């Protein structure tokens, strides 16, 4: 009997190198604005951005509040007033060009497509994720792409997964597995939805959240081993 049939993949820093895309987009944004881009500013942006996305995951902010205030908050810390919406538009234009694959992503997804039903589950902006997935070559391999902007809910909310499950024919929660890099979004969300979970943790970050995944992997190739141990294919 095949334990897992439906695999749900996160996008950013699971299949696509978001960290690299983000760094380049920020550098290009600051160059266009003729503002020095320092390691201090980068660290502060990431701190602010992380806090806003955590609030989004908890349902305290909506997507537009996250996107359109992060640069306003960043520059306010340095005593400057900027148009946060305009900065966001410019940043996103650069970010959409970032589609470098995580090591092993194309090989693993291609190998799995004939044995499993593959779906994307991602928080973020639909247009951005669509362009990046298409440019990477991953888009046509998946049976469905679910982005929080389209669903009206976000990971880890149970409603997000209920929306997804309702649109997959003959789906069984017991045969679902979610793979992602975020404990608070992917792993917590999968657990709340009743699925097994696989934490992609290439940097071997310590888990101080109390959220315990079913599996933990450091590279995507390990996923094949896990699946072969639990499935017959």
ZATI-488405 format. One line per 3 residues: for each residue x, y, z of N, C-alpha, C, O. Coordinates in steps of 0.1 Angstrom, whole numbers, plus 2048, in hexadecimal, padded with zeros to 3 digits. Each point is the difference from the previous one (the first is absolute). Last residue first. Example, Ala and Ser with C-alpha at 12.3 -4.5 7.8 and 13.67 -1.06 7.14 Angstrom:
880,7EA,847,809,80B,800,7F8,80B,808,805,80B,801  7FE,7BC,7FE,7F7,80C,800,809,80C,800,80A,800,807
***
This chain:
846,813,7CE,800,805,7F2,80E,7FD,7FA,802,803,7F4  7E1,7FC,83D,804,7F6,7F6,800,806,7F3,7F5,802,7FA  813,816,839,7F7,7FD,7F5,806,7F5,7F7,80B,7FD,800
80A,815,827,7F2,7FF,805,7F7,7FC,7F4,7F4,7FD,803  83C,809,7F8,7FE,7F8,80C,7F2,7FD,804,7FC,7F7,807  810,826,7D5,802,7F2,7FC,7FF,7F7,80C,7FC,7F4,7FF
801,83A,808,7F4,7FC,7F9,802,7F1,7FC,7F6,7F8,801  82E,81E,814,7F4,7FF,809,7F4,7FA,7F9,7F9,7F7,806  82E,812,7E1,802,7F5,809,7F4,7FE,809,7FB,7F5,802
805,830,7E1,7FE,7F3,7F9,802,7F4,809,7F9,7F6,7FF  810,835,811,7F2,7FE,7FF,7FD,7F3,7F9,7F7,7F8,804  835,81A,801,7FC,7F8,80B,7F1,7FD,7FF,7FC,7F6,806
819,828,7DC,802,7F2,7FC,7FB,7F7,80B,7FD,7F4,7FD  804,83C,809,7F4,7FA,7FA,802,7F2,7FB,7F6,7F9,7FF  824,81B,82C,800,803,7F2,7F4,7F8,7FA,7FB,7F7,805
80A,80A,829,809,80B,7FD,802,803,7F1,805,80A,7FD  7D0,7E1,825,80A,7FE,7F6,809,80C,7FE,7FC,80B,802  7DC,7DB,820,808,80C,7FE,80B,7FC,7F6,806,7F5,801
7C5,7FA,812,80D,7FD,7FA,808,80D,800,7FA,80B,800  7DC,7F6,815,801,7F1,7FF,80E,7FC,7FB,806,7F6,805  7F6,838,817,7FC,7FA,7F3,801,7F1,800,806,7FA,809
7F1,82C,81F,808,7F4,7FD,7FC,7FA,7F3,7F5,7FB,7FF  80A,834,821,7F9,7FA,7F5,809,7F5,7FA,80B,802,7FB  803,81C,827,7F7,7F6,806,7F8,7F9,7F5,7F8,7F8,804
82C,82B,7F8,7F2,804,800,7F7,7F6,807,7F5,804,804  83D,7FE,7F0,7FC,805,80D,7F2,804,802,7FC,807,809  82B,7DF,7D6,7F2,801,802,7FC,804,80E,801,7F7,809
82E,812,7D7,7FA,7F9,80C,7F1,803,800,7FB,80A,7FD  821,7F3,7D5,7FC,809,80A,7FA,7F9,80C,7F9,7F6,7FE  81E,7FD,7D5,7FF,7F9,80D,7FE,80A,80C,806,800,80A
7FA,807,7C5,809,807,808,801,7F9,80E,808,805,809  7D9,7EB,7D6,80E,7FF,7FB,80A,806,809,80C,7FC,800  7C1,7F3,803,809,808,809,80E,7FF,7FC,808,7FA,807
7C1,7F9,7EF,80C,801,7F8,809,80A,808,7FD,80C,800  7D9,7D3,811,807,80D,801,80D,800,7F8,809,7F7,803  7C6,7EE,7FC,80E,7FE,7FE,807,80E,800,7FD,808,7F7
7D1,7DC,81A,808,80C,7FC,80E,7FC,7FE,806,7F7,806  7C2,7F4,7FD,80E,7FE,803,808,80C,7FA,7FC,806,7F6  7D0,803,814,80A,7FA,7F8,80D,7FD,806,804,806,80A
7D2,813,805,800,7F2,802,809,7F8,7F8,7FF,7F3,7FE  7FA,83E,809,7F7,7FA,7F6,7FF,7F1,801,7F9,7FA,7F8  824,81F,824,7F2,805,803,7F6,7FA,7F6,7F4,7FE,803
83A,7FA,7F5,7FB,7F9,80C,7F2,803,804,7F8,7F8,803  81D,81F,7D9,7FE,7F2,7FD,7FA,7F8,80C,7F7,7F8,7FE  817,835,809,7F4,7FF,7F8,7FC,7F2,7FC,7F4,7FC,801
834,80B,817,7F5,803,808,7F3,7FF,7F8,7F6,7FA,805  831,803,7E2,7FF,7F4,809,7F4,802,809,7F8,7F7,802  811,82D,7DF,7FE,7F3,7F9,7FD,7F4,80A,7F6,7F9,7FF
811,833,814,7F7,801,7F5,7FD,7F2,7FB,7F4,7FC,800  82B,80B,823,7F4,807,805,7F5,800,7F5,7F5,802,803  837,7EA,7F5,7F9,7F9,80B,7F3,807,803,7F6,7F8,802
825,809,7CE,7FB,808,80C,7F9,7F8,80A,7F6,7F9,7FC  81C,7F8,7D8,80B,805,809,7FC,807,80C,808,803,809  7DE,7D3,7D9,803,80E,800,80B,804,80A,804,7F8,809
7D7,7E0,7E3,80E,802,801,803,80F,7FF,7FC,806,7F7  7D9,7D3,814,804,80E,7FC,80F,801,802,805,7FC,80B  7D4,7DB,7EB,80D,803,807,804,80E,7FB,800,803,7F4
7D3,7D6,80C,806,80D,7FD,80D,802,808,800,7FC,80B  7DD,7E0,7F8,80A,7FE,7F5,807,80C,7FB,806,801,7F6  7D7,7FF,82C,80A,7F7,805,80B,7FC,7F5,80A,7FB,804
7D1,821,7F2,809,807,808,80B,7F7,805,80C,804,801  7D9,7F8,7D1,800,7FA,80D,80B,806,809,80B,800,7FC  7D6,80A,7D2,80C,803,809,7FD,7F9,80E,7F5,801,805
7F2,803,7CE,803,7F3,807,80B,802,80A,808,7F6,802  7F7,832,7DE,7F7,7F5,7FF,805,7F4,808,80C,7FC,800  7FC,838,809,808,7F5,7FC,7F7,7F4,7FF,7FB,7FB,80B
7F9,830,807,802,802,7F1,809,7F5,7FA,804,801,7F5  7F1,805,83A,7F3,7FF,7FA,801,800,7F1,7F7,7FD,7F8  82F,809,824,7FB,7F2,800,7F3,7FF,7F8,7FE,7F6,7F9
815,835,80E,808,7F8,7F7,7FA,7F2,7FF,7FE,7FB,7F5  7EE,822,82A,7FE,805,7F3,807,7F8,7F5,7FB,7FC,7F6  80E,7FB,837,7F2,7FB,7FD,7FD,805,7F1,7F9,7F8,7F9
82F,818,81A,801,7F2,7FC,7F2,7FA,7FC,7FF,7F7,7F7  803,835,81A,807,7FF,7F3,801,7F2,7FB,7FD,7FE,7F4  7EF,80A,836,7F7,803,7F5,808,800,7F2,7FA,7FD,7F6
81C,7FE,834,7FA,7F4,7FC,7F7,802,7F4,7FE,7F7,7F7  82E,827,813,7F2,7FF,803,7FA,7F3,7FB,802,7FC,7F4  82E,817,80C,7FC,7F3,803,7F1,7FE,803,7FC,7F6,806
80E,821,7D3,806,7F6,809,805,808,80C,805,80B,7FF  7D2,80B,7E7,80F,7FD,7FF,804,7F5,809,7FA,7FD,80B  7D7,81A,7D8,806,7FB,80D,80F,7FE,7FE,805,800,7F4
7E0,80D,7E8,7FA,808,80A,804,7FC,80E,7FC,806,80A  810,7E9,7C8,7F7,7F9,808,7F9,808,80A,7F5,7FC,805  82C,816,7DD,7F4,7FB,7F8,7F6,7F9,809,7F4,801,7FE
836,80F,813,7F9,80C,7FB,7F3,7FB,7F9,7F6,807,801  829,7D9,80F,7F8,805,80A,7F8,80C,7FB,7F4,802,804  81A,7D6,7DC,807,80C,806,7F6,806,80A,7F5,802,7FD
813,7CE,7E5,7F7,807,809,808,80A,807,80A,7FD,808  7F6,7E0,7CB,808,80A,807,7F7,808,809,7F6,807,7FB  80B,7C5,7E9,7FA,80C,805,809,809,808,809,7FC,806
805,7DD,7E3,7F2,7FF,7FC,7F8,80C,804,7F6,803,7FB  840,7FB,7F8,7F7,7FF,80B,7F2,7FF,7FB,7FC,807,7F6  82A,7FF,7ED,801,7F3,806,7F5,7FE,80B,7FD,7F4,803
80B,835,7E3,7F8,7F6,7FA,800,7F2,806,7F8,7F8,7FD  823,82E,816,7F2,802,7FF,7F8,7F5,7FA,7F6,7FB,806  83C,80B,7FE,7F9,7F7,809,7F0,801,7FE,7FA,7F6,803
82B,825,7E8,7FD,7F3,7F9,7F7,7F7,809,7FD,7F5,7FB  814,83A,80C,809,7F5,805,7FE,7F3,7F9,808,7F7,800  7DD,830,7F7,80E,802,7FB,809,7F5,805,80A,7FD,7F9
7CA,802,816,800,7FE,7F2,80E,801,7FA,805,7F8,7F8  7F3,812,836,7FF,7F2,7FD,800,7FD,7F2,806,7F6,7FC  7FC,837,811,80C,7F9,804,7FF,7F1,7FD,80A,7FA,7FC
7D0,821,7FB,80B,803,7F7,80D,7F9,804,807,7FB,7F7  7D3,801,826,7FE,7FA,7F3,80B,802,7F6,805,7F7,7F9  7FC,81D,832,803,7F2,800,7FD,7F9,7F3,808,7F7,7FC
7EE,837,807,80F,7FE,802,803,7F1,800,809,7FC,7F9  7CA,812,804,807,803,7F4,80F,7FD,801,806,7FB,7F7  7DE,7FF,830,7FD,7F7,7F5,809,802,7F4,806,7F7,7FA
808,814,839,7F9,807,7F5,7FF,7F7,7F4,80A,7FA,7FB  7FA,7F2,839,807,80A,7F8,7F7,806,7F5,7F4,800,801  813,7CE,81A,7FB,80D,804,807,80A,7F6,80B,7FE,7FC
7EB,7CD,7F9,809,80A,803,7F9,80D,805,7F5,803,7FB  80A,7C7,7F1,7F8,807,809,80A,80B,806,80A,7FD,806  7F1,7DC,7CE,807,80B,806,7F7,807,80A,7F4,802,7FD
80D,7C9,7EF,7FA,80D,801,809,80A,806,808,7FC,809  7F4,7CD,7E0,808,80B,805,7F9,80D,7FF,7FA,804,7F6  7FF,7C4,80A,7F9,80C,7FD,807,80B,806,801,801,80D
819,7D0,7E6,7F8,807,80A,7F8,80C,7F9,803,804,7F5  81A,7DE,7F3,7FC,7F7,80B,7F7,807,80A,7F9,7F9,808  81D,81B,7D1,7F9,7F4,7FB,7FB,7F7,80A,7F9,7F6,7FD
821,832,80D,7F3,804,7FA,7F9,7F4,7FA,7F3,800,7FF  83A,802,818,7F4,7FD,808,7F3,801,7F8,7F6,7FA,804  836,811,7EB,800,7F2,803,7F3,7FC,807,7FB,7F5,7FE
80D,838,7F8,7FE,7F9,7F3,7FF,7F1,803,7F8,7F9,7FA  812,823,82A,7F2,802,7FB,7FE,7F8,7F4,7F5,7FB,7FE  837,805,812,7F7,7F9,809,7F1,801,7FB,7F9,7F6,800
829,822,7E8,802,7F1,7FF,7F6,7F8,809,7FA,7F7,7FB  807,839,807,7FB,7FB,7F3,801,7F1,7FF,7F7,7F9,7FC  81B,81B,82C,7F2,802,7FE,7FA,7FA,7F3,7F6,7F9,801
83A,809,811,7F8,7F4,7FF,7F1,802,7FE,7F9,7F6,7FE  821,833,814,807,7F4,7FB,7F7,7F4,801,7FB,7FC,80B  7ED,833,7F0,808,7F9,80A,806,7F4,7FB,7FA,7F9,7F7
7FB,82E,7E6,7FB,7F5,807,809,7FC,80C,80C,801,800  7E8,830,7E7,80A,7F6,802,7FB,7F5,808,7F9,802,80B  7F3,829,7E5,7FA,7F3,7FF,80A,7F5,801,7FE,7F5,7FB
7F6,844,806,808,7F6,807,7FA,7F2,800,7F6,7FE,807  7F8,82C,7E7,80A,7FB,7F7,808,7F5,807,808,7F9,7F9  7D6,821,81D,7FA,7F7,7F6,80A,7F9,7F7,7FD,7F6,7FA
80F,82D,825,7FF,7F3,806,7FA,7F6,7F6,804,7F4,801  800,83A,7F3,80D,7F9,800,7FF,7F2,806,806,7F6,7FA  7D4,824,806,804,7FF,7F2,80D,7F9,7FF,802,7F7,7F7
7EE,815,833,7F9,7F4,7FB,804,7FD,7F1,801,7F5,7FC  80F,833,81A,806,7F4,806,7FA,7F3,7F9,807,7F7,7FD  7E5,832,7F9,80D,7FF,7F9,807,7F3,805,806,7F9,7F8
7D1,812,81C,7FE,7FD,7F2,80E,7FE,7F9,801,7F6,7F8  7FF,818,835,7FC,7F2,7FF,7FE,7FC,7F1,804,7F5,7FC  806,838,80E,80B,7F8,803,7FD,7F1,7FE,808,7F8,7FA
7D4,826,803,809,802,7F5,80D,7F7,801,804,7F9,7F7  7DE,809,82E,7FA,7F9,7F5,809,801,7F4,801,7F6,7F9  80C,822,82D,801,7F1,802,7FA,7F9,7F5,805,7F5,7FC
811,83C,808,7F3,7FA,7FB,801,7F1,800,806,7FA,7F7  816,825,82C,800,7FC,7F2,7F2,7FB,7FD,7F8,7FD,809  828,820,81F,7F3,7FC,7FB,800,7FC,7F1,805,808,7F8
822,7F7,833,7FC,805,7F3,7F1,7FB,7FD,7FC,7F6,805  823,800,822,7FC,80E,800,7FC,805,7F2,800,80C,7FE  80C,7C7,811,80C,808,7FD,7FC,80F,7FE,808,808,7FA
7D7,7D7,810,80A,7FE,80A,80D,808,7FE,807,804,809  7D6,7FC,7D7,7FD,808,80B,80A,7FE,80B,802,80A,808  800,7DC,7D1,807,80D,7FF,7FC,80A,80B,807,809,804
7E6,7CA,7FC,80F,800,7FF,806,80E,800,809,802,808  7C8,7F9,7F6,805,7FE,80D,810,7FF,801,806,805,809  7E4,7FF,7CD,7FD,80C,808,806,7FF,80E,806,809,805
7FC,7D2,7DF,80A,809,7FC,7FE,80E,808,80A,807,803  7D6,7D6,803,80D,7FC,805,80B,80A,7FD,80A,802,808  7C5,7FF,7ED,806,807,80B,80E,7FD,804,806,807,807
7DE,7E5,7D5,800,80F,7FE,805,808,80C,802,80C,7FF  7F9,7C2,800,808,805,7F4,802,80F,800,80B,805,7FC  7DA,7E7,826,80D,7FB,801,809,806,7F5,80A,806,803
7C8,803,7FD,806,807,80B,80F,7FC,802,808,808,803  7DD,7E2,7DD,804,80D,7FC,806,808,80B,809,808,7FD  7E6,7CC,80D,80C,800,7F7,804,80E,7FC,80C,803,800
7DC,7F9,82E,7FD,7FB,7F3,80C,801,7F7,80A,807,804  7F4,7F3,834,802,809,7F5,7FB,7F9,7F3,801,7F4,7FE  7FB,7F5,82A,800,80D,806,801,80B,7F5,7FC,80B,802
806,7C2,7FC,7F4,807,7FD,7FE,80E,805,7F5,805,800  831,7DA,801,7F8,7FF,80C,7F2,807,7FD,7F8,801,809  82A,7FF,7D6,7FD,7F2,803,7F6,7FF,80B,7F8,7F7,801
819,834,7F6,7F7,7FC,7F6,7FC,7F1,802,7F4,7FD,7FF  82C,815,81D,7F3,806,803,7F6,7FC,7F6,7F4,7FE,803  837,7F6,7F4,7FC,7F8,80C,7F2,805,804,7F7,7F8,803
81F,820,7DC,7FB,7F4,7FB,7FB,7F6,80B,7F6,7F9,7FE  81F,830,80E,7F3,803,7F9,7FA,7F3,7FB,7F4,7FE,801  836,800,813,7F6,803,80A,7F3,802,7FA,7F5,7FC,805
830,7FE,7DF,7FD,7F4,807,7F5,802,80A,7F7,7F8,801  81B,82E,7E9,7F8,7F8,7F7,7FB,7F3,807,7F5,7FB,7FE  828,822,819,7F3,806,7FE,7F7,7F7,7F8,7F5,7FD,804
838,7F5,800,7F9,800,80E,7F2,805,7FF,7F7,7FA,805  824,809,7D5,7FC,7F2,802,7F9,7FF,80E,7F7,7F8,801  81C,832,7F4,7F5,7FD,7F7,7FA,7F2,802,7F4,7FE,802
833,80F,815,7F4,807,805,7F4,7FD,7F8,7F5,7FE,805  835,7F2,7EC,7FC,7F9,80C,7F3,806,806,7F7,7F8,805  81C,81E,7D6,7FB,7F3,7FC,7FB,7F8,80C,7F5,7FA,7FF
821,82E,808,7F3,803,7FB,7F9,7F2,7FC,7F5,7FE,802  838,800,80C,7F7,804,80C,7F2,802,7FB,7F6,7FC,806  82C,7FC,7DA,7FC,7F3,808,7F7,804,80B,7F7,7F7,804
808,82B,7D4,80A,7FB,809,7FB,7F3,806,7F4,7FD,800  805,828,7D5,7FA,7F4,806,80A,7F8,809,809,7FA,7FA  7ED,83C,7F2,80A,7F5,804,7F9,7F5,806,7F8,801,80A
7F0,81F,7D3,801,7FF,80E,80A,7F4,803,7FF,7F5,7FB  7EB,81B,7DA,80D,806,804,801,801,80F,804,80B,805  7D9,7E0,7E0,7FD,80B,808,80C,808,804,7FF,80A,807
806,7CF,7E0,7F7,808,7F8,7FD,80D,808,7FE,80B,7FA  81A,7D3,81C,808,807,7F6,7F8,809,7F7,804,80B,7FD  7E6,7DB,823,807,80B,807,809,807,7F6,802,80C,801
7E6,7CE,7EF,7F6,80B,805,808,80C,805,7FD,80B,7FD  81B,7CE,7F8,7FC,807,7F4,7F7,80C,804,801,80B,7FA  80B,7D7,828,80C,808,7FC,7FC,808,7F4,805,80C,7FF
7DA,7D7,811,803,80B,809,80B,809,7FC,800,80C,800  7F7,7CC,7E8,7F5,80A,7FE,802,80C,809,7FE,80C,7FC  820,7CF,809,802,808,7F4,7F6,80A,7FD,803,80B,7FC
7F7,7DA,82A,80C,808,801,803,808,7F4,804,80C,801  7D8,7D5,7FE,7FD,80B,809,80D,809,801,7FE,80D,7FF  806,7CA,7EB,7F8,80A,7F8,7FD,80C,808,800,80B,7FA
817,7D2,81B,808,806,7F6,7F8,80B,7F8,806,80A,7FD  7E3,7DD,823,80A,809,807,809,807,7F6,803,80C,801  7DD,7D3,7F1,7FA,80D,802,80A,80A,807,801,80C,7FD
7FF,7C7,7E4,809,807,809,7FB,80E,803,804,809,7F9  7DE,7CA,7FB,807,80B,7FA,808,808,80B,7FC,801,80B  7ED,7D8,802,803,7FC,7F2,808,80B,7F9,808,7FD,7F8
7F3,809,836,7FD,7F1,7FF,803,7FB,7F2,808,7F7,7FF  7FA,838,80E,80A,7F9,808,7FD,7F1,802,805,7FA,809  7D2,81C,7E3,80C,808,804,809,7F9,80A,7FC,7FC,80B
7DB,7ED,7E6,809,805,7F5,80D,807,805,80A,7FB,7FD  7D5,7DA,816,801,80E,801,809,804,7F4,807,7F8,7FA  7DC,7DB,804,80D,806,801,7FE,80F,802,7F8,807,7F9
7ED,7C6,80B,7FE,80F,7FF,80E,806,803,806,7FD,80A  7E4,7D0,7E5,80B,808,806,7FE,80E,7FE,7FD,805,7F5  7E6,7C9,80B,800,80E,7FC,80B,808,808,800,7FF,80C
7FB,7D2,7F9,7FC,801,7F2,801,80F,7FC,803,802,7F4  810,7D8,835,7FE,80E,7FC,7FC,800,7F1,806,7F8,7F8  7FD,7DE,81E,7FC,809,80B,7FE,80E,7FB,7F5,806,803
806,7C9,7E3,808,80D,800,7FB,809,80A,7F4,804,800  80C,7C4,7FE,7F8,80C,800,809,80C,800,80A,801,807
***
